[in-house]
Amino acid sequence: MYKVYFNEDNYERYRRVRKTARERGLSISQVVLGYIISQPFPSIPIIGSDNVEQMAKSMEAGDVNFSAADLAYLENGE
């Protein structure tokens, strides 16, 4: 099961998420949540936090909007 998730394709996706986070001044969590809510279908991310600050940062992801090009980059590197 380890190889199903920890593989080169997913590591490349993670690199793209990190790059996007740096370029936009977001946390990795905000990029991931923004990606989920930018999908063209209804989605409701379920989040958890250890403190109020983490919850506030997660809630800020509601203001993140990714274009179709952004989504394609995050998904495929295109």
Backbone hydrogen bonds in HBPLUS format (Angstrom, degrees):
<---DONOR---> <-ACCEPTOR-->    atom                        ^
c    i                          cat <-CA-CA->   ^        H-A-AA   ^      H-
h    n   atom  resd res      DA  || num        DHA   H-A  angle D-A-AA Bond
n    s   type  num  typ     dist DA aas  dist angle  dist       angle   num
A0004-VAL N   A0001-MET O   2.99 MM   3  5.24 139.9  2.16 105.3 117.3     1
A0006-PHE N   A0002-TYR O   2.96 MM   4  5.94 167.2  1.98 162.6 164.5     2
A0011-TYR N   A0007-ASN O   2.98 MM   4  6.23 152.7  2.06 151.3 160.2     3
A0012-GLU N   A0008-GLU O   2.92 MM   4  6.13 152.9  2.00 149.0 155.2     4
A0013-ARG N   A0009-ASP O   3.08 MM   4  6.42 150.4  2.17 142.1 150.3     5
A0014-TYR N   A0010-ASN O   2.93 MM   4  6.21 157.0  1.98 146.8 152.7     6
A0015-ARG N   A0011-TYR O   2.99 MM   4  6.31 150.5  2.08 144.5 152.3     7
A0016-ARG N   A0012-GLU O   3.04 MM   4  6.36 153.5  2.11 147.3 153.8     8
A0017-VAL N   A0013-ARG O   2.93 MM   4  6.28 152.4  2.01 150.4 158.6     9
A0018-ARG N   A0014-TYR O   2.91 MM   4  6.20 163.2  1.94 153.4 157.5    10
A0019-LYS N   A0015-ARG O   2.92 MM   4  6.13 160.5  1.96 148.6 154.0    11
A0020-THR N   A0016-ARG O   2.93 MM   4  6.07 161.8  1.97 146.8 151.8    12
A0021-ALA N   A0017-VAL O   2.88 MM   4  6.09 158.1  1.93 150.9 157.2    13
A0022-ARG N   A0018-ARG O   2.97 MM   4  6.24 163.1  2.00 152.4 156.1    14
A0023-GLU N   A0019-LYS O   2.95 MM   4  6.15 168.4  1.96 154.1 157.3    15
A0024-ARG N   A0020-THR O   3.01 MM   4  6.08 148.7  2.11 148.2 155.5    16
A0025-GLY N   A0021-ALA O   2.90 MM   4  5.71 116.0  2.32 142.0 155.9    17
A0026-LEU N   A0021-ALA O   2.90 MM   5  4.61 156.4  1.96 137.1 140.7    18
A0025-GLY N   A0022-ARG O   3.39 MM   3  5.22 151.9  2.47  96.4 104.3    19
A0031-VAL N   A0027-SER O   3.08 MM   4  6.44 153.1  2.15 149.1 156.0    20
A0032-VAL N   A0028-ILE O   2.97 MM   4  6.25 166.4  1.99 156.3 159.6    21
A0033-LEU N   A0029-SER O   2.86 MM   4  6.04 168.9  1.87 154.0 157.3    22
A0034-GLY N   A0030-GLN O   2.79 MM   4  5.79 155.9  1.85 141.1 149.1    23
A0035-TYR N   A0031-VAL O   2.81 MM   4  5.98 150.2  1.90 147.1 155.3    24
A0036-ILE N   A0032-VAL O   3.02 MM   4  6.32 159.1  2.07 148.7 153.6    25
A0037-ILE N   A0033-LEU O   3.00 MM   4  6.29 167.6  2.01 156.2 158.4    26
A0038-SER N   A0034-GLY O   2.98 MM   4  5.95 122.3  2.32 136.7 150.5    27
A0038-SER N   A0035-TYR O   3.26 MM   3  5.16 141.4  2.42  94.8 105.8    28
A0039-GLN N   A0036-ILE O   3.37 MM   3  5.73 166.0  2.39 110.1 113.2    29
A0055-MET N   A0051-ASN O   3.20 MM   4  6.52 158.9  2.25 148.1 154.1    30
A0056-ALA N   A0052-VAL O   2.87 MM   4  6.12 158.7  1.91 152.5 158.2    31
A0057-LYS N   A0053-GLU O   2.98 MM   4  6.24 161.3  2.02 150.7 155.2    32
A0058-SER N   A0054-GLN O   2.97 MM   4  6.20 157.5  2.03 148.0 154.3    33
A0059-MET N   A0055-MET O   2.92 MM   4  6.16 152.9  2.00 148.6 156.2    34
A0060-GLU N   A0056-ALA O   3.07 MM   4  6.36 140.7  2.23 143.7 153.8    35
A0061-ALA N   A0058-SER O   3.10 MM   3  5.46 150.1  2.19 106.0 114.8    36
A0062-GLY N   A0059-MET O   3.08 MM   3  5.83 166.3  2.10 118.4 122.7    37
A0063-ASP N   A0060-GLU O   2.97 MM   3  5.73 167.3  1.99 121.5 125.6    38
A0064-VAL N   A0061-ALA O   3.02 MM   3  5.13 162.5  2.06 107.9 113.5    39
A0071-LEU N   A0067-SER O   2.96 MM   4  6.28 162.5  1.99 154.3 158.3    40
A0072-ALA N   A0068-ALA O   2.93 MM   4  6.15 156.7  1.99 145.4 152.0    41
A0073-TYR N   A0069-ALA O   2.95 MM   4  6.18 153.8  2.02 145.7 152.7    42
A0074-LEU N   A0070-ASP O   2.93 MM   4  6.24 165.3  1.96 154.7 158.1    43
A0075-GLU N   A0071-LEU O   2.90 MM   4  6.06 156.2  1.95 149.4 156.3    44
A0076-ASN N   A0072-ALA O   2.76 MM   4  5.66 167.9  1.77 151.0 155.4    45
A0077-GLY N   A0073-TYR O   2.76 MM   4  4.11 140.2  1.92 115.6 124.2    46
